[in-house]
Amino acid sequence: DKGGTCPWGRWLQDKEETVLVHIPLPEGCIGRDVKVNFSKKSMEVTIFGMSVVKGELFDGIDVDESVWQLVNDKGDAKAELEITLQKRSPGWWNRVFLQDAAIDTSRFDDVPNIIGQMKEHELQSSREMVARMFGWETRG
């Protein structure tokens, strides 16, 4: 996944447009108990009047296009606050807040290479399977 976990919750992203932030909510929390303040380079989340996370963001966001909602909001402990941050410019974020630990994004653009990760006996087995599919002779 192209995201990570932090003390405040978890997050994922796509390269072009969005960062999705998921923060677990305490039992009984409803929409009016949550406040999310966005600015171009920072965000603060307040739940039941207490700041849960606050800080400068890794990069700028489009405040007017960034939104939040409660998901699984039946008032149980599994409910989450889902925040969609709209990136101002494309690119991989290595963290949401500058105070978060950075993740390694250096391989996010790599094309998966299943064959390159196989051991020699797995490669041989794959070669033999393909040869059988095409009716080719294989070396024993």
CNS distance restraints for C-alpha pairs under 8 A (distance, minus, plus):
assign (resid   1 and name CA) (resid  12 and name CA) 7.03 0.50 0.50
assign (resid   2 and name CA) (resid  12 and name CA) 5.56 0.50 0.50
assign (resid   2 and name CA) (resid  13 and name CA) 5.90 0.50 0.50
assign (resid   2 and name CA) (resid  14 and name CA) 7.32 0.50 0.50
assign (resid   2 and name CA) (resid 105 and name CA) 7.77 0.50 0.50
assign (resid   2 and name CA) (resid 108 and name CA) 6.99 0.50 0.50
assign (resid   3 and name CA) (resid  10 and name CA) 7.53 0.50 0.50
assign (resid   3 and name CA) (resid  11 and name CA) 5.20 0.50 0.50
assign (resid   3 and name CA) (resid  12 and name CA) 3.99 0.50 0.50
assign (resid   3 and name CA) (resid  13 and name CA) 6.04 0.50 0.50
assign (resid   3 and name CA) (resid  94 and name CA) 7.77 0.50 0.50
assign (resid   3 and name CA) (resid  95 and name CA) 7.77 0.50 0.50
assign (resid   3 and name CA) (resid 103 and name CA) 7.72 0.50 0.50
assign (resid   4 and name CA) (resid  10 and name CA) 5.69 0.50 0.50
assign (resid   4 and name CA) (resid  11 and name CA) 5.47 0.50 0.50
assign (resid   4 and name CA) (resid  12 and name CA) 6.60 0.50 0.50
assign (resid   4 and name CA) (resid  95 and name CA) 7.79 0.50 0.50
assign (resid   4 and name CA) (resid 103 and name CA) 7.14 0.50 0.50
assign (resid   5 and name CA) (resid   9 and name CA) 5.84 0.50 0.50
assign (resid   5 and name CA) (resid  10 and name CA) 4.15 0.50 0.50
assign (resid   5 and name CA) (resid  11 and name CA) 6.39 0.50 0.50
assign (resid   6 and name CA) (resid  10 and name CA) 5.85 0.50 0.50
assign (resid   6 and name CA) (resid 100 and name CA) 6.91 0.50 0.50
assign (resid   6 and name CA) (resid 101 and name CA) 7.73 0.50 0.50
assign (resid   8 and name CA) (resid  23 and name CA) 6.24 0.50 0.50
assign (resid   8 and name CA) (resid  24 and name CA) 7.92 0.50 0.50
assign (resid   8 and name CA) (resid  52 and name CA) 7.13 0.50 0.50
assign (resid   8 and name CA) (resid  53 and name CA) 6.66 0.50 0.50
assign (resid   9 and name CA) (resid  21 and name CA) 7.51 0.50 0.50
assign (resid   9 and name CA) (resid  22 and name CA) 5.73 0.50 0.50
assign (resid   9 and name CA) (resid  23 and name CA) 4.64 0.50 0.50
assign (resid   9 and name CA) (resid  24 and name CA) 6.44 0.50 0.50
assign (resid  10 and name CA) (resid  21 and name CA) 6.10 0.50 0.50
assign (resid  10 and name CA) (resid  22 and name CA) 5.29 0.50 0.50
assign (resid  10 and name CA) (resid  23 and name CA) 6.73 0.50 0.50
assign (resid  11 and name CA) (resid  19 and name CA) 6.99 0.50 0.50
assign (resid  11 and name CA) (resid  20 and name CA) 5.44 0.50 0.50
assign (resid  11 and name CA) (resid  21 and name CA) 4.45 0.50 0.50
assign (resid  11 and name CA) (resid  22 and name CA) 5.93 0.50 0.50
assign (resid  11 and name CA) (resid  96 and name CA) 7.78 0.50 0.50
assign (resid  12 and name CA) (resid  19 and name CA) 5.82 0.50 0.50
assign (resid  12 and name CA) (resid  20 and name CA) 5.26 0.50 0.50
assign (resid  12 and name CA) (resid  21 and name CA) 6.80 0.50 0.50
assign (resid  13 and name CA) (resid  18 and name CA) 5.67 0.50 0.50
assign (resid  13 and name CA) (resid  19 and name CA) 4.28 0.50 0.50
assign (resid  13 and name CA) (resid  20 and name CA) 5.95 0.50 0.50
assign (resid  13 and name CA) (resid  92 and name CA) 7.68 0.50 0.50
assign (resid  13 and name CA) (resid  93 and name CA) 7.85 0.50 0.50
assign (resid  14 and name CA) (resid  18 and name CA) 5.78 0.50 0.50
assign (resid  14 and name CA) (resid  19 and name CA) 6.73 0.50 0.50
assign (resid  14 and name CA) (resid  92 and name CA) 7.43 0.50 0.50
assign (resid  15 and name CA) (resid  90 and name CA) 5.89 0.50 0.50
assign (resid  15 and name CA) (resid  91 and name CA) 4.99 0.50 0.50
assign (resid  15 and name CA) (resid  92 and name CA) 5.25 0.50 0.50
assign (resid  16 and name CA) (resid  87 and name CA) 7.53 0.50 0.50
assign (resid  16 and name CA) (resid  89 and name CA) 7.38 0.50 0.50
assign (resid  16 and name CA) (resid  90 and name CA) 4.31 0.50 0.50
assign (resid  16 and name CA) (resid  91 and name CA) 6.07 0.50 0.50
assign (resid  17 and name CA) (resid  86 and name CA) 5.75 0.50 0.50
assign (resid  17 and name CA) (resid  87 and name CA) 5.14 0.50 0.50
assign (resid  17 and name CA) (resid  88 and name CA) 7.70 0.50 0.50
assign (resid  17 and name CA) (resid  89 and name CA) 7.45 0.50 0.50
assign (resid  17 and name CA) (resid  90 and name CA) 6.08 0.50 0.50
assign (resid  18 and name CA) (resid  84 and name CA) 6.51 0.50 0.50
assign (resid  18 and name CA) (resid  85 and name CA) 5.55 0.50 0.50
assign (resid  18 and name CA) (resid  86 and name CA) 4.77 0.50 0.50
assign (resid  18 and name CA) (resid  87 and name CA) 5.55 0.50 0.50
assign (resid  19 and name CA) (resid  84 and name CA) 5.88 0.50 0.50
assign (resid  19 and name CA) (resid  85 and name CA) 5.07 0.50 0.50
assign (resid  19 and name CA) (resid  86 and name CA) 6.67 0.50 0.50
assign (resid  19 and name CA) (resid  87 and name CA) 7.20 0.50 0.50
assign (resid  20 and name CA) (resid  82 and name CA) 6.82 0.50 0.50
assign (resid  20 and name CA) (resid  83 and name CA) 5.72 0.50 0.50
assign (resid  20 and name CA) (resid  84 and name CA) 4.76 0.50 0.50
assign (resid  20 and name CA) (resid  85 and name CA) 6.35 0.50 0.50
assign (resid  21 and name CA) (resid  81 and name CA) 7.85 0.50 0.50
assign (resid  21 and name CA) (resid  82 and name CA) 5.63 0.50 0.50
assign (resid  21 and name CA) (resid  83 and name CA) 4.95 0.50 0.50
assign (resid  21 and name CA) (resid  84 and name CA) 6.44 0.50 0.50
assign (resid  21 and name CA) (resid  85 and name CA) 7.73 0.50 0.50
assign (resid  22 and name CA) (resid  80 and name CA) 6.19 0.50 0.50
assign (resid  22 and name CA) (resid  81 and name CA) 5.62 0.50 0.50
assign (resid  22 and name CA) (resid  82 and name CA) 4.72 0.50 0.50
assign (resid  22 and name CA) (resid  83 and name CA) 6.51 0.50 0.50
assign (resid  23 and name CA) (resid  80 and name CA) 5.44 0.50 0.50
assign (resid  23 and name CA) (resid  81 and name CA) 5.06 0.50 0.50
assign (resid  23 and name CA) (resid  82 and name CA) 6.64 0.50 0.50
assign (resid  24 and name CA) (resid  77 and name CA) 7.77 0.50 0.50
assign (resid  24 and name CA) (resid  78 and name CA) 6.91 0.50 0.50
assign (resid  24 and name CA) (resid  79 and name CA) 6.22 0.50 0.50
assign (resid  24 and name CA) (resid  80 and name CA) 4.38 0.50 0.50
assign (resid  24 and name CA) (resid  81 and name CA) 6.27 0.50 0.50
assign (resid  25 and name CA) (resid  29 and name CA) 6.35 0.50 0.50
assign (resid  25 and name CA) (resid  77 and name CA) 6.57 0.50 0.50
assign (resid  25 and name CA) (resid  78 and name CA) 7.18 0.50 0.50
assign (resid  25 and name CA) (resid  79 and name CA) 5.51 0.50 0.50
assign (resid  25 and name CA) (resid  80 and name CA) 5.10 0.50 0.50
assign (resid  25 and name CA) (resid  81 and name CA) 6.47 0.50 0.50
assign (resid  26 and name CA) (resid  76 and name CA) 7.74 0.50 0.50
assign (resid  26 and name CA) (resid  77 and name CA) 5.70 0.50 0.50
assign (resid  26 and name CA) (resid  79 and name CA) 7.63 0.50 0.50
assign (resid  27 and name CA) (resid  75 and name CA) 5.79 0.50 0.50
assign (resid  27 and name CA) (resid  76 and name CA) 5.07 0.50 0.50
assign (resid  27 and name CA) (resid  77 and name CA) 4.55 0.50 0.50
assign (resid  27 and name CA) (resid  78 and name CA) 7.93 0.50 0.50
assign (resid  27 and name CA) (resid  79 and name CA) 7.77 0.50 0.50
assign (resid  28 and name CA) (resid  75 and name CA) 4.42 0.50 0.50
assign (resid  28 and name CA) (resid  76 and name CA) 6.21 0.50 0.50
assign (resid  28 and name CA) (resid  77 and name CA) 7.60 0.50 0.50
assign (resid  29 and name CA) (resid  33 and name CA) 6.09 0.50 0.50
assign (resid  29 and name CA) (resid  34 and name CA) 7.81 0.50 0.50
assign (resid  29 and name CA) (resid  48 and name CA) 7.82 0.50 0.50
assign (resid  29 and name CA) (resid  75 and name CA) 5.82 0.50 0.50
assign (resid  30 and name CA) (resid  34 and name CA) 7.15 0.50 0.50
assign (resid  30 and name CA) (resid  70 and name CA) 7.80 0.50 0.50
assign (resid  30 and name CA) (resid  73 and name CA) 7.04 0.50 0.50
assign (resid  30 and name CA) (resid  75 and name CA) 6.65 0.50 0.50
assign (resid  31 and name CA) (resid  69 and name CA) 7.86 0.50 0.50
assign (resid  31 and name CA) (resid  70 and name CA) 6.78 0.50 0.50
assign (resid  33 and name CA) (resid  47 and name CA) 5.64 0.50 0.50
assign (resid  33 and name CA) (resid  48 and name CA) 5.05 0.50 0.50
assign (resid  33 and name CA) (resid  49 and name CA) 7.38 0.50 0.50
assign (resid  34 and name CA) (resid  45 and name CA) 7.35 0.50 0.50
assign (resid  34 and name CA) (resid  46 and name CA) 5.79 0.50 0.50
assign (resid  34 and name CA) (resid  47 and name CA) 4.66 0.50 0.50
assign (resid  34 and name CA) (resid  48 and name CA) 6.57 0.50 0.50
assign (resid  34 and name CA) (resid  49 and name CA) 7.90 0.50 0.50
assign (resid  35 and name CA) (resid  45 and name CA) 5.85 0.50 0.50
assign (resid  35 and name CA) (resid  46 and name CA) 5.05 0.50 0.50
assign (resid  35 and name CA) (resid  47 and name CA) 6.46 0.50 0.50
assign (resid  36 and name CA) (resid  43 and name CA) 7.16 0.50 0.50
assign (resid  36 and name CA) (resid  44 and name CA) 5.78 0.50 0.50
assign (resid  36 and name CA) (resid  45 and name CA) 4.61 0.50 0.50
assign (resid  36 and name CA) (resid  46 and name CA) 6.37 0.50 0.50
assign (resid  36 and name CA) (resid  68 and name CA) 7.58 0.50 0.50
assign (resid  37 and name CA) (resid  43 and name CA) 5.56 0.50 0.50
assign (resid  37 and name CA) (resid  44 and name CA) 5.21 0.50 0.50
assign (resid  37 and name CA) (resid  45 and name CA) 6.57 0.50 0.50
assign (resid  38 and name CA) (resid  42 and name CA) 6.20 0.50 0.50
assign (resid  38 and name CA) (resid  43 and name CA) 4.67 0.50 0.50
assign (resid  38 and name CA) (resid  44 and name CA) 6.82 0.50 0.50
assign (resid  38 and name CA) (resid  63 and name CA) 6.02 0.50 0.50
assign (resid  38 and name CA) (resid  66 and name CA) 7.87 0.50 0.50
assign (resid  39 and name CA) (resid  43 and name CA) 6.15 0.50 0.50
assign (resid  39 and name CA) (resid  61 and name CA) 7.65 0.50 0.50
assign (resid  39 and name CA) (resid  63 and name CA) 6.04 0.50 0.50
assign (resid  40 and name CA) (resid  60 and name CA) 5.27 0.50 0.50
assign (resid  40 and name CA) (resid  61 and name CA) 5.19 0.50 0.50
assign (resid  40 and name CA) (resid  62 and name CA) 6.40 0.50 0.50
assign (resid  40 and name CA) (resid  63 and name CA) 6.00 0.50 0.50
assign (resid  41 and name CA) (resid  56 and name CA) 5.70 0.50 0.50
assign (resid  41 and name CA) (resid  57 and name CA) 5.26 0.50 0.50
assign (resid  41 and name CA) (resid  58 and name CA) 7.65 0.50 0.50
assign (resid  41 and name CA) (resid  59 and name CA) 6.30 0.50 0.50
assign (resid  41 and name CA) (resid  60 and name CA) 4.79 0.50 0.50
assign (resid  41 and name CA) (resid  61 and name CA) 6.46 0.50 0.50
assign (resid  42 and name CA) (resid  54 and name CA) 7.54 0.50 0.50
assign (resid  42 and name CA) (resid  55 and name CA) 5.57 0.50 0.50
assign (resid  42 and name CA) (resid  56 and name CA) 4.16 0.50 0.50
assign (resid  42 and name CA) (resid  57 and name CA) 4.91 0.50 0.50
assign (resid  42 and name CA) (resid  60 and name CA) 7.94 0.50 0.50
assign (resid  42 and name CA) (resid  97 and name CA) 7.99 0.50 0.50
assign (resid  43 and name CA) (resid  53 and name CA) 7.99 0.50 0.50
assign (resid  43 and name CA) (resid  54 and name CA) 5.76 0.50 0.50
assign (resid  43 and name CA) (resid  55 and name CA) 5.90 0.50 0.50
assign (resid  43 and name CA) (resid  56 and name CA) 6.66 0.50 0.50
assign (resid  43 and name CA) (resid  57 and name CA) 6.93 0.50 0.50
assign (resid  44 and name CA) (resid  51 and name CA) 7.01 0.50 0.50
assign (resid  44 and name CA) (resid  52 and name CA) 7.65 0.50 0.50
assign (resid  44 and name CA) (resid  53 and name CA) 5.74 0.50 0.50
assign (resid  44 and name CA) (resid  54 and name CA) 4.14 0.50 0.50
assign (resid  44 and name CA) (resid  55 and name CA) 6.57 0.50 0.50
assign (resid  45 and name CA) (resid  51 and name CA) 5.85 0.50 0.50
assign (resid  45 and name CA) (resid  52 and name CA) 5.61 0.50 0.50
assign (resid  45 and name CA) (resid  53 and name CA) 5.42 0.50 0.50
assign (resid  45 and name CA) (resid  54 and name CA) 6.36 0.50 0.50
assign (resid  46 and name CA) (resid  50 and name CA) 5.19 0.50 0.50
assign (resid  46 and name CA) (resid  51 and name CA) 4.26 0.50 0.50
assign (resid  46 and name CA) (resid  52 and name CA) 5.53 0.50 0.50
assign (resid  46 and name CA) (resid  53 and name CA) 7.36 0.50 0.50
assign (resid  47 and name CA) (resid  51 and name CA) 6.47 0.50 0.50
assign (resid  47 and name CA) (resid  52 and name CA) 6.56 0.50 0.50
assign (resid  55 and name CA) (resid  97 and name CA) 5.97 0.50 0.50
assign (resid  55 and name CA) (resid  98 and name CA) 7.19 0.50 0.50
assign (resid  55 and name CA) (resid  99 and name CA) 7.35 0.50 0.50
assign (resid  56 and name CA) (resid  97 and name CA) 5.58 0.50 0.50
assign (resid  56 and name CA) (resid  98 and name CA) 5.87 0.50 0.50
assign (resid  56 and name CA) (resid  99 and name CA) 7.88 0.50 0.50
assign (resid  57 and name CA) (resid  96 and name CA) 5.63 0.50 0.50
assign (resid  57 and name CA) (resid  97 and name CA) 4.37 0.50 0.50
assign (resid  57 and name CA) (resid  98 and name CA) 5.84 0.50 0.50
assign (resid  58 and name CA) (resid  93 and name CA) 6.59 0.50 0.50
assign (resid  58 and name CA) (resid  94 and name CA) 7.59 0.50 0.50
assign (resid  58 and name CA) (resid  95 and name CA) 6.16 0.50 0.50
assign (resid  58 and name CA) (resid  96 and name CA) 5.42 0.50 0.50
assign (resid  58 and name CA) (resid  97 and name CA) 5.40 0.50 0.50
assign (resid  58 and name CA) (resid  98 and name CA) 5.41 0.50 0.50
assign (resid  59 and name CA) (resid  87 and name CA) 7.58 0.50 0.50
assign (resid  59 and name CA) (resid  88 and name CA) 7.82 0.50 0.50
assign (resid  59 and name CA) (resid  93 and name CA) 7.53 0.50 0.50
assign (resid  60 and name CA) (resid  87 and name CA) 6.39 0.50 0.50
assign (resid  60 and name CA) (resid  88 and name CA) 5.51 0.50 0.50
assign (resid  60 and name CA) (resid  89 and name CA) 7.53 0.50 0.50
assign (resid  61 and name CA) (resid  66 and name CA) 7.43 0.50 0.50
assign (resid  61 and name CA) (resid  85 and name CA) 6.36 0.50 0.50
assign (resid  61 and name CA) (resid  86 and name CA) 5.41 0.50 0.50
assign (resid  61 and name CA) (resid  87 and name CA) 4.60 0.50 0.50
assign (resid  61 and name CA) (resid  88 and name CA) 4.77 0.50 0.50
assign (resid  61 and name CA) (resid  89 and name CA) 8.00 0.50 0.50
assign (resid  62 and name CA) (resid  66 and name CA) 6.24 0.50 0.50
assign (resid  62 and name CA) (resid  85 and name CA) 7.50 0.50 0.50
assign (resid  62 and name CA) (resid  86 and name CA) 5.43 0.50 0.50
assign (resid  62 and name CA) (resid  87 and name CA) 6.19 0.50 0.50
assign (resid  62 and name CA) (resid  88 and name CA) 5.48 0.50 0.50
assign (resid  63 and name CA) (resid  85 and name CA) 7.98 0.50 0.50
assign (resid  63 and name CA) (resid  86 and name CA) 7.50 0.50 0.50
assign (resid  65 and name CA) (resid  85 and name CA) 7.57 0.50 0.50
assign (resid  65 and name CA) (resid  86 and name CA) 5.92 0.50 0.50
assign (resid  66 and name CA) (resid  83 and name CA) 7.49 0.50 0.50
assign (resid  66 and name CA) (resid  84 and name CA) 5.49 0.50 0.50
assign (resid  66 and name CA) (resid  85 and name CA) 4.67 0.50 0.50
assign (resid  66 and name CA) (resid  86 and name CA) 5.17 0.50 0.50
assign (resid  67 and name CA) (resid  83 and name CA) 5.87 0.50 0.50
assign (resid  67 and name CA) (resid  84 and name CA) 5.33 0.50 0.50
assign (resid  67 and name CA) (resid  85 and name CA) 6.81 0.50 0.50
assign (resid  68 and name CA) (resid  81 and name CA) 7.02 0.50 0.50
assign (resid  68 and name CA) (resid  82 and name CA) 5.58 0.50 0.50
assign (resid  68 and name CA) (resid  83 and name CA) 4.22 0.50 0.50
assign (resid  68 and name CA) (resid  84 and name CA) 6.05 0.50 0.50
assign (resid  69 and name CA) (resid  81 and name CA) 5.94 0.50 0.50
assign (resid  69 and name CA) (resid  82 and name CA) 5.39 0.50 0.50
assign (resid  69 and name CA) (resid  83 and name CA) 6.56 0.50 0.50
assign (resid  70 and name CA) (resid  79 and name CA) 7.01 0.50 0.50
assign (resid  70 and name CA) (resid  80 and name CA) 5.78 0.50 0.50
assign (resid  70 and name CA) (resid  81 and name CA) 4.67 0.50 0.50
assign (resid  70 and name CA) (resid  82 and name CA) 6.00 0.50 0.50
assign (resid  71 and name CA) (resid  79 and name CA) 5.88 0.50 0.50
assign (resid  71 and name CA) (resid  80 and name CA) 5.39 0.50 0.50
assign (resid  71 and name CA) (resid  81 and name CA) 6.30 0.50 0.50
assign (resid  71 and name CA) (resid  82 and name CA) 6.63 0.50 0.50
assign (resid  72 and name CA) (resid  78 and name CA) 6.83 0.50 0.50
assign (resid  72 and name CA) (resid  79 and name CA) 4.74 0.50 0.50
assign (resid  72 and name CA) (resid  80 and name CA) 6.63 0.50 0.50
assign (resid  73 and name CA) (resid  79 and name CA) 5.08 0.50 0.50
assign (resid  73 and name CA) (resid  80 and name CA) 7.20 0.50 0.50
assign (resid  74 and name CA) (resid  79 and name CA) 6.93 0.50 0.50
assign (resid  75 and name CA) (resid  79 and name CA) 6.61 0.50 0.50
assign (resid  92 and name CA) (resid 105 and name CA) 6.77 0.50 0.50
assign (resid  93 and name CA) (resid 105 and name CA) 7.63 0.50 0.50
assign (resid  94 and name CA) (resid 102 and name CA) 5.16 0.50 0.50
assign (resid  94 and name CA) (resid 103 and name CA) 5.02 0.50 0.50
assign (resid  94 and name CA) (resid 104 and name CA) 6.54 0.50 0.50
assign (resid  94 and name CA) (resid 105 and name CA) 6.11 0.50 0.50
assign (resid  95 and name CA) (resid 100 and name CA) 6.04 0.50 0.50
assign (resid  95 and name CA) (resid 101 and name CA) 6.67 0.50 0.50
assign (resid  95 and name CA) (resid 102 and name CA) 5.19 0.50 0.50
assign (resid  95 and name CA) (resid 103 and name CA) 6.48 0.50 0.50
assign (resid  96 and name CA) (resid 100 and name CA) 6.86 0.50 0.50
assign (resid 113 and name CA) (resid 117 and name CA) 6.69 0.50 0.50
assign (resid 114 and name CA) (resid 118 and name CA) 6.72 0.50 0.50
assign (resid 115 and name CA) (resid 123 and name CA) 7.18 0.50 0.50
assign (resid 118 and name CA) (resid 122 and name CA) 5.79 0.50 0.50
assign (resid 118 and name CA) (resid 123 and name CA) 6.13 0.50 0.50
assign (resid 119 and name CA) (resid 123 and name CA) 6.33 0.50 0.50
assign (resid 120 and name CA) (resid 124 and name CA) 6.21 0.50 0.50
assign (resid 121 and name CA) (resid 125 and name CA) 6.17 0.50 0.50
assign (resid 122 and name CA) (resid 126 and name CA) 6.19 0.50 0.50
assign (resid 123 and name CA) (resid 127 and name CA) 6.15 0.50 0.50
assign (resid 124 and name CA) (resid 128 and name CA) 6.21 0.50 0.50
assign (resid 125 and name CA) (resid 129 and name CA) 6.22 0.50 0.50
assign (resid 126 and name CA) (resid 130 and name CA) 6.22 0.50 0.50
assign (resid 127 and name CA) (resid 131 and name CA) 6.11 0.50 0.50
assign (resid 128 and name CA) (resid 132 and name CA) 6.17 0.50 0.50
assign (resid 128 and name CA) (resid 138 and name CA) 6.39 0.50 0.50
assign (resid 129 and name CA) (resid 133 and name CA) 6.26 0.50 0.50
assign (resid 130 and name CA) (resid 134 and name CA) 6.37 0.50 0.50
assign (resid 131 and name CA) (resid 135 and name CA) 5.91 0.50 0.50
assign (resid 131 and name CA) (resid 136 and name CA) 4.79 0.50 0.50
assign (resid 131 and name CA) (resid 137 and name CA) 6.63 0.50 0.50
assign (resid 131 and name CA) (resid 138 and name CA) 6.58 0.50 0.50
assign (resid 132 and name CA) (resid 136 and name CA) 6.01 0.50 0.50
assign (resid 132 and name CA) (resid 137 and name CA) 7.49 0.50 0.50
assign (resid 132 and name CA) (resid 138 and name CA) 7.96 0.50 0.50
